Amino acid sequence: MEILRMCVVCRQMHDKRDLLRIVKDKENNISIDKTGKQNGRGAYVCKSEECISKLIRQKTLNKVFKMNIGEEIYKKLGEEILG
């Protein structure tokens, strides 16, 4: 049985393994969850360059996590994900 999650950018349902999980922990630190098991509030995004670029450009995580996320965090995520 596959576990489906929705991409926060394109709003499409995908198998959890096909998505990247970005986590906000109790200290409001934002990180990429490579294991899928990190504690905290998770947001899923497609591994496509288009969705990741849109996530960074539109600052989607600000809405998802209901907080202001600094430019340096988006830059770091972009570097980690897109290379």
N, CA, C and O atoms as a GROMACS GRO file, in nm:
protein
  332
    1MET      N    1   0.085  -0.119   0.000
    1MET     CA    2   0.000   0.000   0.000
    1MET      C    3   0.089   0.125   0.000
    1MET      O    4   0.176   0.140   0.086
    2GLU      N    5   0.066   0.213  -0.096
    2GLU     CA    6   0.149   0.333  -0.100
    2GLU      C    7   0.088   0.444  -0.014
    2GLU      O    8  -0.033   0.456  -0.001
    3ILE      N    9   0.175   0.522   0.044
    3ILE     CA   10   0.134   0.634   0.128
    3ILE      C   11   0.140   0.760   0.042
    3ILE      O   12   0.246   0.795  -0.009
    4LEU      N   13   0.026   0.826   0.025
    4LEU     CA   14   0.020   0.944  -0.061
    4LEU      C   15   0.032   1.072   0.020
    4LEU      O   16  -0.023   1.084   0.129
    5ARG      N   17   0.104   1.168  -0.036
    5ARG     CA   18   0.117   1.302   0.022
    5ARG      C   19   0.098   1.403  -0.089
    5ARG      O   20   0.117   1.372  -0.207
    6MET      N   21   0.061   1.526  -0.052
    6MET     CA   22   0.039   1.630  -0.151
    6MET      C   23   0.158   1.725  -0.157
    6MET      O   24   0.208   1.770  -0.053
    7CYS      N   25   0.202   1.756  -0.278
    7CYS     CA   26   0.307   1.855  -0.298
    7CYS      C   27   0.249   1.992  -0.263
    7CYS      O   28   0.141   2.027  -0.310
    8VAL      N   29   0.320   2.069  -0.181
    8VAL     CA   30   0.270   2.201  -0.139
    8VAL      C   31   0.274   2.304  -0.251
    8VAL      O   32   0.216   2.411  -0.238
    9VAL      N   33   0.341   2.272  -0.362
    9VAL     CA   34   0.351   2.366  -0.474
    9VAL      C   35   0.246   2.336  -0.580
    9VAL      O   36   0.162   2.421  -0.609
   10CYS      N   37   0.250   2.216  -0.639
   10CYS     CA   38   0.159   2.184  -0.750
   10CYS      C   39   0.028   2.121  -0.704
   10CYS      O   40  -0.064   2.105  -0.784
   11ARG      N   41   0.019   2.085  -0.575
   11ARG     CA   42  -0.101   2.028  -0.514
   11ARG      C   43  -0.139   1.891  -0.570
   11ARG      O   44  -0.254   1.850  -0.558
   12GLN      N   45  -0.044   1.821  -0.631
   12GLN     CA   46  -0.068   1.687  -0.684
   12GLN      C   47  -0.034   1.584  -0.577
   12GLN      O   48   0.057   1.603  -0.497
   13MET      N   49  -0.110   1.474  -0.576
   13MET     CA   50  -0.084   1.365  -0.483
   13MET      C   51   0.022   1.272  -0.544
   13MET      O   52   0.014   1.236  -0.661
   14HIS      N   53   0.120   1.236  -0.462
   14HIS     CA   54   0.227   1.147  -0.505
   14HIS      C   55   0.258   1.049  -0.393
   14HIS      O   56   0.223   1.072  -0.277
   15ASP      N   57   0.324   0.940  -0.428
   15ASP     CA   58   0.374   0.847  -0.329
   15ASP      C   59   0.477   0.920  -0.242
   15ASP      O   60   0.559   0.996  -0.294
   16LYS      N   61   0.472   0.899  -0.113
   16LYS     CA   62   0.561   0.968  -0.019
   16LYS      C   63   0.709   0.956  -0.059
   16LYS      O   64   0.785   1.050  -0.041
   17ARG      N   65   0.749   0.840  -0.113
   17ARG     CA   66   0.890   0.818  -0.151
   17ARG      C   67   0.933   0.904  -0.269
   17ARG      O   68   1.053   0.925  -0.290
   18ASP      N   69   0.837   0.956  -0.347
   18ASP     CA   70   0.870   1.038  -0.464
   18ASP      C   71   0.878   1.186  -0.432
   18ASP      O   72   0.900   1.268  -0.521
   19LEU      N   73   0.861   1.221  -0.304
   19LEU     CA   74   0.862   1.362  -0.263
   19LEU      C   75   0.976   1.390  -0.167
   19LEU      O   76   1.028   1.300  -0.101
   20LEU      N   77   1.015   1.516  -0.161
   20LEU     CA   78   1.113   1.563  -0.062
   20LEU      C   79   1.034   1.614   0.059
   20LEU      O   80   0.931   1.679   0.043
   21ARG      N   81   1.082   1.586   0.179
   21ARG     CA   82   1.016   1.635   0.300
   21ARG      C   83   1.103   1.744   0.361
   21ARG      O   84   1.222   1.725   0.386
   22ILE      N   85   1.041   1.859   0.384
   22ILE     CA   86   1.109   1.970   0.451
   22ILE      C   87   1.042   1.984   0.587
   22ILE      O   88   0.920   1.987   0.597
   23VAL      N   89   1.124   1.994   0.691
   23VAL     CA   90   1.073   1.990   0.828
   23VAL      C   91   1.103   2.118   0.905
   23VAL      O   92   1.210   2.177   0.890
   24LYS      N   93   1.006   2.159   0.987
   24LYS     CA   94   1.026   2.267   1.084
   24LYS      C   95   1.018   2.202   1.222
   24LYS      O   96   0.916   2.144   1.258
   25ASP      N   97   1.128   2.211   1.300
   25ASP     CA   98   1.127   2.149   1.432
   25ASP      C   99   1.077   2.248   1.538
   25ASP      O  100   1.039   2.360   1.507
   26LYS      N  101   1.078   2.204   1.664
   26LYS     CA  102   1.026   2.286   1.774
   26LYS      C  103   1.100   2.419   1.791
   26LYS      O  104   1.042   2.516   1.839
   27GLU      N  105   1.227   2.423   1.750
   27GLU     CA  106   1.307   2.545   1.760
   27GLU      C  107   1.293   2.630   1.633
   27GLU      O  108   1.368   2.726   1.615
   28ASN      N  109   1.198   2.596   1.546
   28ASN     CA  110   1.174   2.666   1.419
   28ASN      C  111   1.290   2.657   1.322
   28ASN      O  112   1.308   2.745   1.237
   29ASN      N  113   1.371   2.551   1.333
   29ASN     CA  114   1.478   2.527   1.235
   29ASN      C  115   1.417   2.455   1.115
   29ASN      O  116   1.337   2.363   1.131
   30ILE      N  117   1.456   2.496   0.996
   30ILE     CA  118   1.406   2.435   0.874
   30ILE      C  119   1.517   2.348   0.814
   30ILE      O  120   1.631   2.393   0.799
   31SER      N  121   1.483   2.224   0.780
   31SER     CA  122   1.584   2.136   0.722
   31SER      C  123   1.518   2.036   0.627
   31SER      O  124   1.396   2.017   0.629
   32ILE      N  125   1.601   1.973   0.545
   32ILE     CA  126   1.552   1.869   0.454
   32ILE      C  127   1.561   1.737   0.529
   32ILE      O  128   1.667   1.701   0.582
   33ASP      N  129   1.450   1.666   0.533
   33ASP     CA  130   1.443   1.538   0.603
   33ASP      C  131   1.470   1.426   0.503
   33ASP      O  132   1.381   1.385   0.429
   34LYS      N  133   1.593   1.378   0.502
   34LYS     CA  134   1.630   1.272   0.407
   34LYS      C  135   1.575   1.136   0.450
   34LYS      O  136   1.558   1.047   0.366
   35THR      N  137   1.548   1.117   0.580
   35THR     CA  138   1.499   0.988   0.630
   35THR      C  139   1.346   0.978   0.622
   35THR      O  140   1.292   0.868   0.613
   36GLY      N  141   1.278   1.093   0.627
   36GLY     CA  142   1.132   1.092   0.628
   36GLY      C  143   1.076   1.065   0.767
   36GLY      O  144   0.956   1.045   0.783
   37LYS      N  145   1.164   1.065   0.868
   37LYS     CA  146   1.120   1.030   1.004
   37LYS      C  147   1.155   1.136   1.108
   37LYS      O  148   1.131   1.116   1.227
   38GLN      N  149   1.210   1.248   1.064
   38GLN     CA  150   1.249   1.354   1.158
   38GLN      C  151   1.126   1.408   1.230
   38GLN      O  152   1.018   1.417   1.172
   39ASN      N  153   1.144   1.446   1.356
   39ASN     CA  154   1.035   1.507   1.432
   39ASN      C  155   1.008   1.647   1.382
   39ASN      O  156   1.100   1.719   1.343
   40GLY      N  157   0.882   1.686   1.384
   40GLY     CA  158   0.845   1.822   1.346
   40GLY      C  159   0.739   1.824   1.238
   40GLY      O  160   0.694   1.720   1.190
   41ARG      N  161   0.699   1.944   1.202
   41ARG     CA  162   0.597   1.965   1.100
   41ARG      C  163   0.661   1.949   0.963
   41ARG      O  164   0.761   2.015   0.933
   42GLY      N  165   0.605   1.862   0.881
   42GLY     CA  166   0.664   1.836   0.750
   42GLY      C  167   0.584   1.895   0.636
   42GLY      O  168   0.461   1.904   0.642
   43ALA      N  169   0.653   1.935   0.532
   43ALA     CA  170   0.591   1.982   0.409
   43ALA      C  171   0.657   1.903   0.296
   43ALA      O  172   0.779   1.888   0.292
   44TYR      N  173   0.575   1.855   0.205
   44TYR     CA  174   0.627   1.773   0.094
   44TYR      C  175   0.629   1.853  -0.034
   44TYR      O  176   0.540   1.933  -0.061
   45VAL      N  177   0.733   1.830  -0.114
   45VAL     CA  178   0.746   1.897  -0.243
   45VAL      C  179   0.801   1.797  -0.345
   45VAL      O  180   0.886   1.714  -0.312
   46CYS      N  181   0.751   1.806  -0.468
   46CYS     CA  182   0.800   1.718  -0.576
   46CYS      C  183   0.949   1.736  -0.593
   46CYS      O  184   1.004   1.842  -0.564
   47LYS      N  185   1.015   1.632  -0.639
   47LYS     CA  186   1.159   1.640  -0.664
   47LYS      C  187   1.189   1.707  -0.798
   47LYS      O  188   1.305   1.711  -0.839
   48SER      N  189   1.086   1.758  -0.865
   48SER     CA  190   1.108   1.823  -0.994
   48SER      C  191   1.168   1.961  -0.974
   48SER      O  192   1.136   2.032  -0.879
   49GLU      N  193   1.256   1.998  -1.065
   49GLU     CA  194   1.321   2.129  -1.058
   49GLU      C  195   1.218   2.242  -1.062
   49GLU      O  196   1.234   2.345  -0.997
   50GLU      N  197   1.111   2.220  -1.141
   50GLU     CA  198   1.006   2.321  -1.155
   50GLU      C  199   0.938   2.351  -1.021
   50GLU      O  200   0.924   2.468  -0.984
   51CYS      N  201   0.897   2.246  -0.949
   51CYS     CA  202   0.830   2.267  -0.820
   51CYS      C  203   0.924   2.328  -0.716
   51CYS      O  204   0.884   2.415  -0.639
   52ILE      N  205   1.048   2.282  -0.713
   52ILE     CA  206   1.144   2.333  -0.615
   52ILE      C  207   1.175   2.480  -0.643
   52ILE      O  208   1.184   2.560  -0.550
   53SER      N  209   1.193   2.515  -0.770
   53SER     CA  210   1.218   2.655  -0.805
   53SER      C  211   1.100   2.744  -0.766
   53SER      O  212   1.118   2.854  -0.714
   54LYS      N  213   0.980   2.693  -0.791
   54LYS     CA  214   0.859   2.768  -0.758
   54LYS      C  215   0.846   2.785  -0.606
   54LYS      O  216   0.808   2.892  -0.558
   55LEU      N  217   0.879   2.680  -0.531
   55LEU     CA  218   0.875   2.683  -0.385
   55LEU      C  219   0.964   2.796  -0.333
   55LEU      O  220   0.924   2.871  -0.243
   56ILE      N  221   1.083   2.808  -0.390
   56ILE     CA  222   1.179   2.910  -0.347
   56ILE      C  223   1.134   3.048  -0.394
   56ILE      O  224   1.138   3.145  -0.317
   57ARG      N  225   1.093   3.058  -0.520
   57ARG     CA  226   1.053   3.186  -0.578
   57ARG      C  227   0.929   3.246  -0.509
   57ARG      O  228   0.924   3.366  -0.482
   58GLN      N  229   0.830   3.160  -0.481
   58GLN     CA  230   0.705   3.209  -0.421
   58GLN      C  231   0.707   3.207  -0.268
   58GLN      O  232   0.611   3.250  -0.203
   59LYS      N  233   0.818   3.158  -0.212
   59LYS     CA  234   0.831   3.148  -0.066
   59LYS      C  235   0.713   3.073  -0.004
   59LYS      O  236   0.654   3.118   0.094
   60THR      N  237   0.681   2.960  -0.062
   60THR     CA  238   0.566   2.879  -0.020
   60THR      C  239   0.576   2.833   0.124
   60THR      O  240   0.474   2.820   0.192
   61LEU      N  241   0.697   2.807   0.173
   61LEU     CA  242   0.712   2.757   0.310
   61LEU      C  243   0.666   2.858   0.414
   61LEU      O  244   0.628   2.819   0.525
   62ASN      N  245   0.668   2.988   0.381
   62ASN     CA  246   0.618   3.089   0.474
   62ASN      C  247   0.472   3.060   0.508
   62ASN      O  248   0.431   3.068   0.624
   63LYS      N  249   0.393   3.027   0.406
   63LYS     CA  250   0.251   2.997   0.426
   63LYS      C  251   0.232   2.863   0.497
   63LYS      O  252   0.154   2.852   0.592
   64VAL      N  253   0.305   2.762   0.450
   64VAL     CA  254   0.290   2.627   0.503
   64VAL      C  255   0.322   2.622   0.652
   64VAL      O  256   0.248   2.563   0.730
   65PHE      N  257   0.433   2.684   0.692
   65PHE     CA  258   0.476   2.679   0.831
   65PHE      C  259   0.427   2.797   0.913
   65PHE      O  260   0.458   2.807   1.032
   66LYS      N  261   0.351   2.888   0.853
   66LYS     CA  262   0.292   3.004   0.920
   66LYS      C  263   0.397   3.085   0.997
   66LYS      O  264   0.379   3.122   1.113
   67MET      N  265   0.509   3.113   0.927
   67MET     CA  266   0.615   3.194   0.986
   67MET      C  267   0.697   3.255   0.873
   67MET      O  268   0.691   3.209   0.758
   68ASN      N  269   0.773   3.358   0.905
   68ASN     CA  270   0.858   3.421   0.805
   68ASN      C  271   0.991   3.346   0.799
   68ASN      O  272   1.062   3.334   0.899
   69ILE      N  273   1.022   3.296   0.682
   69ILE     CA  274   1.145   3.220   0.663
   69ILE      C  275   1.243   3.305   0.584
   69ILE      O  276   1.210   3.356   0.476
   70GLY      N  277   1.362   3.320   0.638
   70GLY     CA  278   1.463   3.408   0.579
   70GLY      C  279   1.512   3.362   0.444
   70GLY      O  280   1.508   3.244   0.410
   71GLU      N  281   1.560   3.459   0.368
   71GLU     CA  282   1.614   3.435   0.234
   71GLU      C  283   1.728   3.334   0.236
   71GLU      O  284   1.741   3.253   0.145
   72GLU      N  285   1.812   3.340   0.341
   72GLU     CA  286   1.928   3.250   0.348
   72GLU      C  287   1.885   3.104   0.360
   72GLU      O  288   1.956   3.016   0.312
   73ILE      N  289   1.772   3.078   0.424
   73ILE     CA  290   1.723   2.940   0.435
   73ILE      C  291   1.676   2.889   0.299
   73ILE      O  292   1.705   2.775   0.261
   74TYR      N  293   1.604   2.974   0.225
   74TYR     CA  294   1.561   2.936   0.091
   74TYR      C  295   1.682   2.912   0.000
   74TYR      O  296   1.684   2.819  -0.080
   75LYS      N  297   1.783   2.997   0.016
   75LYS     CA  298   1.905   2.984  -0.065
   75LYS      C  299   1.974   2.851  -0.034
   75LYS      O  300   2.018   2.780  -0.124
   76LYS      N  301   1.983   2.819   0.096
   76LYS     CA  302   2.045   2.694   0.140
   76LYS      C  303   1.968   2.573   0.087
   76LYS      O  304   2.028   2.476   0.041
   77LEU      N  305   1.835   2.579   0.095
   77LEU     CA  306   1.752   2.470   0.043
   77LEU      C  307   1.774   2.453  -0.107
   77LEU      O  308   1.788   2.341  -0.156
   78GLY      N  309   1.777   2.564  -0.178
   78GLY     CA  310   1.800   2.559  -0.321
   78GLY      C  311   1.932   2.494  -0.357
   78GLY      O  312   1.941   2.414  -0.450
   79GLU      N  313   2.036   2.530  -0.282
   79GLU     CA  314   2.169   2.473  -0.306
   79GLU      C  315   2.172   2.323  -0.276
   79GLU      O  316   2.231   2.245  -0.351
   80GLU      N  317   2.107   2.285  -0.165
   80GLU     CA  318   2.105   2.144  -0.126
   80GLU      C  319   2.026   2.058  -0.224
   80GLU      O  320   2.066   1.947  -0.257
   81ILE      N  321   1.913   2.111  -0.269
   81ILE     CA  322   1.824   2.032  -0.355
   81ILE      C  323   1.867   2.037  -0.501
   81ILE      O  324   1.880   1.933  -0.565
   82LEU      N  325   1.888   2.157  -0.553
   82LEU     CA  326   1.916   2.172  -0.695
   82LEU      C  327   2.064   2.155  -0.728
   82LEU      O  328   2.101   2.131  -0.844
   83GLY      N  329   2.148   2.168  -0.628
   83GLY     CA  330   2.291   2.150  -0.649
   83GLY      C  331   2.364   2.270  -0.697
   83GLY      O  332   2.485   2.265  -0.718
   0.00000   0.00000   0.00000
